[in-house]
Amino acid sequence: MTPLLFGGFLLLGFMRIFGISFNMINVIVLPILLGLGIDNVVHLFHAWKEDPTTPLAEGIWHVFPSLSLGALTAAVGFGSLAVARHPGIASFGALAVIGVVTMYLTAWLMTPALIRLYGFKLR
């Protein structure tokens, strides 16, 4: 949950920097970003959980290509909406691209740190 919160706060900060405000169309991107962020964290945690005896960086490294390509294709797909003539759709695309990037980065930066910090006990 922590990476999702930080990703959301980063999203709000970038919205402020780029002058994007919520409207009736781009607010739809929030549940999409929540789902993408949860998927990223779950995949990272599961990759570590498969073999917790290996070093953390080595354990999660094999999911790096798939998560990175998934984030890249989502960002490119939503980015195509950012060039639309309709301002609502363009803001949806811009907000989605920023959100995909922030959720991806916070998942990769915070999930391994939280695993290392708390050393989750496995059953």
DSSP file with accessible surface (Angstrom, degrees, kcal/mol):
  #  RESIDUE AA STRUCTURE BP1 BP2  ACC     N-H-->O    O-->H-N    N-H-->O    O-->H-N    TCO  KAPPA ALPHA  PHI   PSI    X-CA   Y-CA   Z-CA
    1    1 A M     >        0   0  150      0, 0.0     4,-2.1     0, 0.0     5,-0.2   0.000 360.0 360.0 360.0 -33.2    0.0    0.0    0.0
    2    2 A T  H  >  +     0   0   57      1,-0.2     4,-2.5     2,-0.2     5,-0.2   0.913 360.0  50.6 -61.9 -45.7    2.9    2.4    0.7
    3    3 A P  H  > S+     0   0    4      0, 0.0     4,-2.4     0, 0.0    -1,-0.2   0.888 110.1  52.3 -60.0 -33.9    4.2    2.4   -2.9
    4    4 A L  H  > S+     0   0   18      2,-0.2     4,-2.4     1,-0.2    -2,-0.2   0.910 109.5  48.2 -67.0 -40.9    0.7    3.2   -4.1
    5    5 A L  H  X S+     0   0   90     -4,-2.1     4,-2.5     2,-0.2    -1,-0.2   0.931 113.4  46.3 -64.8 -45.0    0.3    6.1   -1.7
    6    6 A F  H  X S+     0   0  107     -4,-2.5     4,-2.6     2,-0.2    -2,-0.2   0.893 111.7  52.2 -65.7 -37.9    3.7    7.6   -2.7
    7    7 A G  H  X S+     0   0    0     -4,-2.4     4,-2.3    -5,-0.2    -1,-0.2   0.905 110.2  49.2 -62.4 -39.7    2.9    7.1   -6.4
    8    8 A G  H  X S+     0   0   23     -4,-2.4     4,-2.4     2,-0.2    -2,-0.2   0.906 110.7  49.2 -65.6 -40.7   -0.4    8.9   -5.8
    9    9 A F  H  X S+     0   0  136     -4,-2.5     4,-2.2     2,-0.2    -2,-0.2   0.904 111.3  49.6 -66.4 -39.4    1.4   11.8   -4.0
   10   10 A L  H  X S+     0   0   77     -4,-2.6     4,-2.8     2,-0.2     5,-0.2   0.909 109.3  53.1 -63.3 -40.1    3.9   12.0   -6.8
   11   11 A L  H  X S+     0   0    6     -4,-2.3     4,-2.4     1,-0.2    -2,-0.2   0.937 109.2  48.1 -60.0 -46.1    1.1   12.1   -9.3
   12   12 A L  H  X S+     0   0   87     -4,-2.4     4,-1.9     1,-0.2    -1,-0.2   0.893 111.4  51.3 -62.8 -37.8   -0.6   14.9   -7.5
   13   13 A G  H  X S+     0   0   34     -4,-2.2     4,-2.3     1,-0.2    -2,-0.2   0.927 111.1  46.3 -65.1 -43.9    2.7   16.8   -7.4
   14   14 A F  H  X S+     0   0   75     -4,-2.8     4,-2.7     1,-0.2     6,-0.2   0.846 108.4  56.9 -68.4 -31.9    3.3   16.4  -11.1
   15   15 A M  H  X>S+     0   0   10     -4,-2.4     5,-2.3    -5,-0.2     4,-0.7   0.921 108.9  46.9 -61.6 -41.7   -0.2   17.4  -11.8
   16   16 A R  H ><5S+     0   0  217     -4,-1.9     3,-0.5     3,-0.2    -2,-0.2   0.919 112.8  48.9 -64.7 -43.8    0.5   20.6  -10.0
   17   17 A I  H 3<5S+     0   0  122     -4,-2.3    -2,-0.2     1,-0.2    -1,-0.2   0.920 117.7  39.4 -63.4 -43.9    3.8   21.2  -11.8
   18   18 A F  H 3<5S-     0   0  126     -4,-2.7    -1,-0.2    -5,-0.1    -2,-0.2   0.430 111.0-117.6 -89.5   0.7    2.2   20.6  -15.3
   19   19 A G  T <<5 +     0   0   66     -4,-0.7     2,-0.5    -3,-0.5    -3,-0.2   0.815  60.2 150.8  71.0  31.5   -1.0   22.5  -14.5
   20   20 A I      < -     0   0   32     -5,-2.3     2,-0.3    -6,-0.2    -1,-0.2  -0.825  22.6-171.6 -96.8 131.3   -3.3   19.5  -14.9
   21   21 A S        -     0   0   87     -2,-0.5     2,-0.2    -5,-0.0     5,-0.1  -0.846  30.7 -94.6-118.5 159.1   -6.5   19.5  -12.9
   22   22 A F        +     0   0   86     -2,-0.3     2,-0.3     4,-0.1    -1,-0.0  -0.466  47.1 169.4 -70.1 140.4   -9.1   16.8  -12.4
   23   23 A N     >  -     0   0   60     -2,-0.2     4,-1.3    65,-0.1    -1,-0.0  -0.812  51.8 -84.9-137.3-176.5  -12.1   16.8  -14.6
   24   24 A M  T  4 S+     0   0  171     -2,-0.3     4,-0.1     1,-0.2    -2,-0.0   0.730 124.1  41.4 -68.3 -20.2  -14.9   14.4  -15.4
   25   25 A I  T >4 S+     0   0   60      2,-0.1     3,-1.4     1,-0.1     4,-0.2   0.900 113.5  45.8 -92.1 -49.0  -12.9   12.5  -17.9
   26   26 A N  G >4 S+     0   0    0      1,-0.3     3,-1.3     2,-0.2     4,-0.3   0.654  94.9  75.2 -77.8  -9.3   -9.4   12.2  -16.5
   27   27 A V  G >< S+     0   0   64     -4,-1.3     3,-1.3     1,-0.2    -1,-0.3   0.770  83.1  71.9 -68.8 -17.9  -10.6   11.1  -13.0
   28   28 A I  G <> S+     0   0   97     -3,-1.4     4,-0.8     1,-0.3    -1,-0.2   0.755  83.5  69.3 -67.0 -21.6  -11.4    7.8  -14.6
   29   29 A V  H <> S+     0   0    0     -3,-1.3     4,-2.7    -4,-0.2    -1,-0.3   0.764  81.1  76.4 -71.1 -20.9   -7.6    7.2  -14.8
   30   30 A L  H <> S+     0   0   66     -3,-1.3     4,-2.3    -4,-0.3    -1,-0.2   0.923  95.8  43.4 -61.4 -48.6   -7.3    6.8  -11.0
   31   31 A P  H  > S+     0   0   87      0, 0.0     4,-2.2     0, 0.0    -1,-0.2   0.878 113.3  54.1 -66.0 -30.1   -8.8    3.3  -10.7
   32   32 A I  H  X S+     0   0   64     -4,-0.8     4,-2.3     2,-0.2    -2,-0.2   0.939 110.4  45.7 -64.9 -45.1   -6.7    2.2  -13.7
   33   33 A L  H  X S+     0   0    2     -4,-2.7     4,-2.7     2,-0.2     5,-0.2   0.871 109.3  55.6 -66.9 -35.6   -3.5    3.5  -12.0
   34   34 A L  H  X S+     0   0   86     -4,-2.3     4,-2.4    -5,-0.2    -1,-0.2   0.936 109.5  46.8 -61.2 -44.4   -4.5    1.8   -8.8
   35   35 A G  H  X S+     0   0   30     -4,-2.2     4,-2.4     2,-0.2    -2,-0.2   0.915 112.8  48.5 -64.3 -42.8   -4.8   -1.5  -10.6
   36   36 A L  H  X S+     0   0   52     -4,-2.3     4,-2.2     2,-0.2    -2,-0.2   0.913 112.1  49.4 -64.4 -41.3   -1.5   -1.1  -12.4
   37   37 A G  H  X S+     0   0    1     -4,-2.7     4,-2.2     2,-0.2    -2,-0.2   0.915 110.8  49.1 -64.9 -42.3    0.3   -0.1   -9.2
   38   38 A I  H  X S+     0   0   73     -4,-2.4     4,-2.8    -5,-0.2     5,-0.2   0.931 110.3  52.1 -62.8 -42.4   -1.1   -3.1   -7.3
   39   39 A D  H  X S+     0   0   85     -4,-2.4     4,-2.5     1,-0.2     5,-0.2   0.914 108.8  50.4 -60.1 -44.3    0.0   -5.4  -10.1
   40   40 A N  H  X S+     0   0   17     -4,-2.2     4,-2.1     1,-0.2    -1,-0.2   0.939 113.4  44.3 -60.1 -47.7    3.5   -4.1  -10.1
   41   41 A V  H  X S+     0   0   30     -4,-2.2     4,-2.8     2,-0.2     5,-0.2   0.917 113.3  50.9 -65.6 -41.7    3.9   -4.5   -6.3
   42   42 A V  H  X S+     0   0   82     -4,-2.8     4,-2.8     1,-0.2     5,-0.2   0.925 110.6  48.9 -63.3 -43.1    2.3   -8.0   -6.4
   43   43 A H  H  X S+     0   0   94     -4,-2.5     4,-2.1    -5,-0.2    -1,-0.2   0.912 113.5  46.6 -64.4 -41.4    4.6   -9.2   -9.2
   44   44 A L  H  X S+     0   0    1     -4,-2.1     4,-1.8    -5,-0.2    -2,-0.2   0.929 114.5  46.4 -65.3 -45.3    7.7   -7.9   -7.4
   45   45 A F  H  X S+     0   0   61     -4,-2.8     4,-2.5     1,-0.2    -2,-0.2   0.915 113.1  49.4 -65.0 -41.1    6.7   -9.4   -4.0
   46   46 A H  H  X S+     0   0  101     -4,-2.8     4,-1.7    -5,-0.2    -1,-0.2   0.881 107.1  55.3 -66.2 -37.3    5.8  -12.7   -5.6
   47   47 A A  H  X S+     0   0    3     -4,-2.1     4,-0.6    -5,-0.2    -1,-0.2   0.895 112.7  42.9 -62.9 -37.8    9.2  -12.8   -7.5
   48   48 A W  H >< S+     0   0   24     -4,-1.8     3,-0.8     1,-0.2    -2,-0.2   0.904 110.9  55.8 -72.3 -38.0   10.9  -12.4   -4.1
   49   49 A K  H 3< S+     0   0  106     -4,-2.5    -2,-0.2     1,-0.2    -1,-0.2   0.763  91.1  73.0 -69.1 -24.8    8.6  -14.9   -2.4
   50   50 A E  H 3< S+     0   0  120     -4,-1.7    -1,-0.2     1,-0.3    -2,-0.2   0.891 123.4   1.7 -56.8 -41.3    9.4  -17.6   -4.9
   51   51 A D    X<  +     0   0   73     -3,-0.8     3,-1.4    -4,-0.6    -1,-0.3  -0.637  66.6 176.2-147.8  84.7   12.9  -18.1   -3.4
   52   52 A P  T 3  S+     0   0   54      0, 0.0    -3,-0.1     0, 0.0     4,-0.1   0.580  75.2  72.1 -70.4  -5.7   13.6  -15.8   -0.4
   53   53 A T  T 3  S+     0   0  124      2,-0.1     3,-0.1    -5,-0.1    -5,-0.0   0.739  83.2  81.3 -81.0 -21.0   17.0  -17.4    0.2
   54   54 A T  S <  S-     0   0   34     -3,-1.4    -3,-0.1    -6,-0.2     5,-0.1  -0.450 102.5 -82.6 -77.6 156.9   18.5  -15.7   -2.9
   55   55 A P     >  -     0   0   79      0, 0.0     4,-2.5     0, 0.0     5,-0.2  -0.293  41.1-118.9 -57.4 146.1   19.6  -12.1   -2.6
   56   56 A L  H  > S+     0   0   15      1,-0.2     4,-2.0     2,-0.2     5,-0.2   0.904 110.8  48.8 -57.3 -48.6   16.7   -9.6   -3.0
   57   57 A A  H  > S+     0   0   71      1,-0.2     4,-1.0     2,-0.2    -1,-0.2   0.900 114.4  46.4 -62.4 -38.3   18.1   -7.9   -6.1
   58   58 A E  H  > S+     0   0  131      1,-0.2     4,-0.6     2,-0.2    -1,-0.2   0.884 110.1  54.6 -70.7 -35.3   18.8  -11.2   -7.9
   59   59 A G  H  < S+     0   0    7     -4,-2.5     3,-0.2     1,-0.2    -2,-0.2   0.850 116.1  34.8 -68.5 -35.8   15.3  -12.6   -6.9
   60   60 A I  H >< S+     0   0   10     -4,-2.0     3,-1.4    -5,-0.2     4,-0.4   0.567  95.4  87.2 -96.5  -6.8   13.3   -9.7   -8.4
   61   61 A W  H >< S+     0   0  158     -4,-1.0     3,-1.4     1,-0.3    -1,-0.2   0.831  78.2  64.5 -64.3 -30.5   15.6   -9.0  -11.4
   62   62 A H  T 3< S+     0   0  104     -4,-0.6     4,-0.3     1,-0.3    -1,-0.3   0.670 100.3  51.8 -72.4 -11.7   13.9  -11.6  -13.6
   63   63 A V  T <> S+     0   0   19     -3,-1.4     4,-2.5     1,-0.1     5,-0.3   0.509  85.5  91.1 -96.0  -3.9   10.6   -9.7  -13.6
   64   64 A F  H <> S+     0   0   71     -3,-1.4     4,-2.6    -4,-0.4     5,-0.3   0.926  84.9  47.7 -58.2 -48.2   12.3   -6.4  -14.6
   65   65 A P  H  > S+     0   0   72      0, 0.0     4,-2.6     0, 0.0     5,-0.2   0.932 114.4  45.5 -61.7 -42.5   11.8   -6.9  -18.4
   66   66 A S  H  > S+     0   0   76     -4,-0.3     4,-2.1     1,-0.2    -2,-0.2   0.924 116.2  44.4 -69.5 -41.9    8.2   -7.9  -18.2
   67   67 A L  H  X S+     0   0   11     -4,-2.5     4,-2.3     2,-0.2    -1,-0.2   0.892 114.9  49.9 -68.2 -37.4    7.2   -5.1  -15.8
   68   68 A S  H  X S+     0   0   25     -4,-2.6     4,-2.5    -5,-0.3    -2,-0.2   0.928 112.7  45.3 -67.6 -44.2    9.2   -2.5  -17.7
   69   69 A L  H  X S+     0   0  107     -4,-2.6     4,-2.7    -5,-0.3     5,-0.2   0.873 112.1  53.2 -67.8 -34.6    7.7   -3.5  -21.1
   70   70 A G  H  X S+     0   0   37     -4,-2.1     4,-2.1    -5,-0.2    -2,-0.2   0.931 112.1  44.1 -63.5 -43.9    4.2   -3.5  -19.5
   71   71 A A  H  X S+     0   0   16     -4,-2.3     4,-2.7     2,-0.2    -2,-0.2   0.899 113.5  52.0 -67.2 -38.9    4.7    0.0  -18.2
   72   72 A L  H  X S+     0   0  101     -4,-2.5     4,-2.7     2,-0.2     5,-0.2   0.937 111.0  45.7 -64.6 -45.8    6.2    1.2  -21.5
   73   73 A T  H  X S+     0   0   98     -4,-2.7     4,-2.6     1,-0.2    -1,-0.2   0.892 113.8  49.6 -67.0 -35.8    3.3   -0.2  -23.6
   74   74 A A  H  X S+     0   0   22     -4,-2.1     4,-2.8    -5,-0.2     5,-0.3   0.931 112.6  47.6 -66.0 -42.7    0.8    1.3  -21.2
   75   75 A A  H  X S+     0   0   17     -4,-2.7     4,-2.3     2,-0.2    -2,-0.2   0.914 114.4  46.0 -65.5 -41.0    2.5    4.7  -21.2
   76   76 A V  H  X S+     0   0   98     -4,-2.7     4,-1.5     2,-0.2    -1,-0.2   0.925 113.8  49.3 -67.6 -42.3    2.8    4.7  -25.0
   77   77 A G  H  < S+     0   0   40     -4,-2.6     4,-0.5    -5,-0.2     3,-0.3   0.942 117.3  39.3 -62.7 -47.3   -0.8    3.6  -25.4
   78   78 A F  H >X S+     0   0   42     -4,-2.8     3,-1.2     1,-0.2     4,-0.7   0.842 109.7  62.7 -71.0 -30.9   -2.1    6.2  -23.0
   79   79 A G  H >< S+     0   0   23     -4,-2.3     3,-0.7    -5,-0.3     4,-0.5   0.805  91.7  64.9 -64.2 -27.9    0.3    8.8  -24.5
   80   80 A S  G >< S+     0   0   75     -4,-1.5     3,-0.6    -3,-0.3    -1,-0.3   0.794  98.7  54.6 -64.9 -25.3   -1.3    8.5  -27.8
   81   81 A L  G X4 S+     0   0   60     -3,-1.2     3,-1.7    -4,-0.5    12,-0.3   0.734  92.3  72.9 -75.9 -22.5   -4.4   10.0  -26.2
   82   82 A A  G << S+     0   0   38     -3,-0.7    -1,-0.2    -4,-0.7    -2,-0.2   0.693  93.6  53.9 -67.6 -17.7   -2.4   13.0  -25.0
   83   83 A V  G <  S+     0   0  125     -3,-0.6    -1,-0.3    -4,-0.5    -2,-0.1   0.292  82.3 124.6 -98.5  10.6   -2.2   14.4  -28.5
   84   84 A A    <   -     0   0   39     -3,-1.7     6,-0.1     2,-0.1    -3,-0.0  -0.284  65.9-130.1 -68.0 154.7   -6.0   14.3  -29.0
   85   85 A R  S    S+     0   0  251      4,-0.1    -1,-0.1     5,-0.0     3,-0.0   0.800  88.1  86.3 -74.1 -30.7   -7.8   17.5  -30.0
   86   86 A H  S  > S-     0   0   99      1,-0.2     4,-2.5     2,-0.0     5,-0.2  -0.604  75.5-145.0 -74.0 125.2  -10.4   17.1  -27.3
   87   87 A P  H  > S+     0   0  100      0, 0.0     4,-2.3     0, 0.0     5,-0.2   0.853  96.0  53.6 -64.1 -32.0   -8.9   18.7  -24.1
   88   88 A G  H  > S+     0   0    8      2,-0.2     4,-2.0     1,-0.2     5,-0.1   0.929 112.3  43.2 -68.2 -43.2  -10.6   16.1  -21.8
   89   89 A I  H  > S+     0   0   66      2,-0.2     4,-2.5     1,-0.2    -1,-0.2   0.896 113.1  53.2 -69.5 -37.9   -9.1   13.2  -23.6
   90   90 A A  H  X S+     0   0   21     -4,-2.5     4,-2.5     1,-0.2    -2,-0.2   0.915 110.1  47.1 -64.1 -40.4   -5.7   14.9  -23.9
   91   91 A S  H  X S+     0   0   22     -4,-2.3     4,-2.7    -5,-0.2     5,-0.2   0.876 109.9  54.4 -70.2 -33.4   -5.6   15.5  -20.2
   92   92 A F  H  X S+     0   0   26     -4,-2.0     4,-2.4     2,-0.2    -2,-0.2   0.941 110.8  45.9 -60.2 -47.9   -6.7   11.9  -19.6
   93   93 A G  H  X S+     0   0    0     -4,-2.5     4,-2.3   -12,-0.3   -11,-0.2   0.924 114.2  47.0 -63.1 -44.7   -3.7   10.7  -21.7
   94   94 A A  H  X S+     0   0   31     -4,-2.5     4,-2.3     1,-0.2     5,-0.2   0.931 114.1  47.2 -64.5 -43.3   -1.2   13.0  -20.1
   95   95 A L  H  X S+     0   0    0     -4,-2.7     4,-2.6     1,-0.2    -1,-0.2   0.897 111.3  51.9 -66.1 -37.8   -2.4   12.1  -16.6
   96   96 A A  H  X S+     0   0    0     -4,-2.4     4,-2.8    -5,-0.2     5,-0.2   0.912 109.3  49.2 -66.2 -41.7   -2.3    8.4  -17.4
   97   97 A V  H  X S+     0   0   40     -4,-2.3     4,-2.2     2,-0.2     5,-0.2   0.947 113.4  46.1 -62.9 -46.8    1.3    8.6  -18.7
   98   98 A I  H  X S+     0   0   26     -4,-2.3     4,-2.5     1,-0.2    -2,-0.2   0.925 114.7  48.9 -61.2 -42.4    2.4   10.5  -15.6
   99   99 A G  H  X S+     0   0    0     -4,-2.6     4,-2.7    -5,-0.2     5,-0.3   0.902 108.7  51.2 -66.7 -40.7    0.6    8.0  -13.4
  100  100 A V  H  X S+     0   0    7     -4,-2.8     4,-2.3     1,-0.2    -1,-0.2   0.939 113.1  46.6 -62.1 -43.6    2.0    4.9  -15.1
  101  101 A V  H  X S+     0   0   65     -4,-2.2     4,-2.7    -5,-0.2     5,-0.2   0.932 113.8  46.9 -66.4 -43.7    5.5    6.2  -14.7
  102  102 A T  H  X S+     0   0    4     -4,-2.5     4,-2.6    -5,-0.2     5,-0.3   0.918 113.6  47.9 -67.4 -40.0    5.1    7.2  -11.1
  103  103 A M  H  X S+     0   0   13     -4,-2.7     4,-2.0    -5,-0.2    -1,-0.2   0.903 113.3  48.9 -65.9 -39.2    3.4    3.9  -10.1
  104  104 A Y  H  X S+     0   0   38     -4,-2.3     4,-2.3    -5,-0.3    -2,-0.2   0.948 114.2  45.0 -63.5 -48.8    6.2    2.0  -11.9
  105  105 A L  H  X S+     0   0   83     -4,-2.7     4,-2.3     1,-0.2     5,-0.3   0.916 113.7  47.8 -65.8 -42.7    9.0    3.9  -10.3
  106  106 A T  H  X>S+     0   0    9     -4,-2.6     4,-2.6    -5,-0.2     5,-0.5   0.880 111.1  52.1 -68.7 -33.3    7.6    3.8   -6.8
  107  107 A A  H  X5S+     0   0    1     -4,-2.0     4,-1.6    -5,-0.3    -2,-0.2   0.946 114.3  42.4 -64.6 -45.6    6.9    0.1   -7.1
  108  108 A W  H  <5S+     0   0   36     -4,-2.3    -2,-0.2     1,-0.2    -1,-0.2   0.822 121.7  40.0 -72.0 -30.7   10.5   -0.6   -8.1
  109  109 A L  H  X5S+     0   0  128     -4,-2.3     4,-0.5    -5,-0.2    -2,-0.2   0.856 124.4  32.8 -86.1 -35.2   12.0    1.8   -5.6
  110  110 A M  H  X5S+     0   0   38     -4,-2.6     4,-2.8    -5,-0.3     5,-0.2   0.834 106.5  62.5 -95.4 -35.6    9.9    1.1   -2.6
  111  111 A T  H  X<S+     0   0    7     -4,-1.6     4,-2.5    -5,-0.5     5,-0.2   0.954 108.3  42.7 -62.0 -49.2    8.9   -2.6   -2.7
  112  112 A P  H  > S+     0   0   24      0, 0.0     4,-2.6     0, 0.0    -1,-0.2   0.909 115.2  51.7 -62.4 -36.2   12.5   -3.9   -2.4
  113  113 A A  H  X S+     0   0   56     -4,-0.5     4,-2.7     1,-0.2    -2,-0.2   0.912 111.2  46.6 -65.5 -40.7   13.3   -1.4    0.2
  114  114 A L  H  X S+     0   0   34     -4,-2.8     4,-2.8     2,-0.2     5,-0.4   0.888 111.9  50.8 -69.2 -37.3   10.2   -2.4    2.3
  115  115 A I  H  X S+     0   0    6     -4,-2.5     4,-2.3    -5,-0.2     5,-0.3   0.938 114.6  44.1 -63.5 -44.3   11.0   -6.1    1.9
  116  116 A R  H  < S+     0   0  171     -4,-2.6    -2,-0.2    -5,-0.2    -1,-0.2   0.910 116.2  47.5 -66.6 -39.9   14.5   -5.4    3.1
  117  117 A L  H  < S+     0   0  123     -4,-2.7    -2,-0.2    -5,-0.2    -1,-0.2   0.937 126.0  25.7 -68.3 -46.5   13.4   -3.2    5.9
  118  118 A Y  H  < S-     0   0  156     -4,-2.8    -2,-0.2    -5,-0.2    -1,-0.2   0.644  86.7-148.9 -96.8 -16.6   10.7   -5.4    7.3
  119  119 A G     <  -     0   0   35     -4,-2.3    -3,-0.1    -5,-0.4    -4,-0.1   0.935  25.4-131.9  48.1  60.9   11.9   -8.8    6.2
  120  120 A F        -     0   0   89     -5,-0.3     2,-0.4    -6,-0.1    -1,-0.1  -0.081  13.9-122.5 -47.6 134.8    8.5  -10.3    5.8
  121  121 A K        -     0   0  196     -3,-0.1     2,-0.4     1,-0.0    -1,-0.1  -0.658  23.8-150.2 -81.4 132.8    8.1  -13.7    7.4
  122  122 A L              0   0   63     -2,-0.4    -1,-0.0     1,-0.0   -73,-0.0  -0.813 360.0 360.0-103.8 146.8    6.9  -16.4    5.1
  123  123 A R              0   0  294     -2,-0.4    -1,-0.0     0, 0.0     0, 0.0  -0.458 360.0 360.0 -82.7 360.0    4.9  -19.4    6.2
